[in-house]
Amino acid sequence: MSKADDNKAVVGRWFTEFWGKDVNLAVIDEIAAPDMLLKYSLHEPRRGRADIKAFMTDFRAAFPDLNFWGTADLIAEGDYVVGQWEGGGTHTGAAFDDFLVGYEALPAATGRKMHFTGTTVLKVVDGKIVEEIGLDDGLTAMTQLGLVTAA
């Protein structure tokens, strides 16, 4: 396999096991670099395996049915892999406040659903993800969750 194919396989596994319906937190230790950067427009940036595990644990405690999936073939060039996705979940769990400054926290179990899309660029070096930087449609999610109201 080529480097591009190898990197797409790593990212495909990450999308399935980290972001998919059934999270496998062990995947973080297996394919995330020790100081991996996870950065999306909706959430505070996270760095390092422990911080990323804490983020996903809290996210899934608030949204137990959280699930994201790819909507197009992955594109790879050099160390970079780009993916398009959609997904979301229902806020039936714990309170959640891991949003960028300016957004309120969600109180526990609002029952509100979010469904949104995004594009992510991941950098893979020697089989480890060193950064995942994404642009998500956070405004849609915040509106659906009742944290932003339409004018």
Buried (B, 14 or more C-beta within 10 A) or exposed (E): EEEBEBBBBBBBBBBBBBBBEEBEBEBBEEBBBEEBBBBBEBBBEBBBBEBBBEBBEBBBBBBEEBBBEBEEEBEBEEBBBBBBBBBBBBBBBBBBEBBEEEBEEBEEEBEBBBEBBBBBBBBBEEEBBBBBBBBBBBEBBBBBBEBBEEE
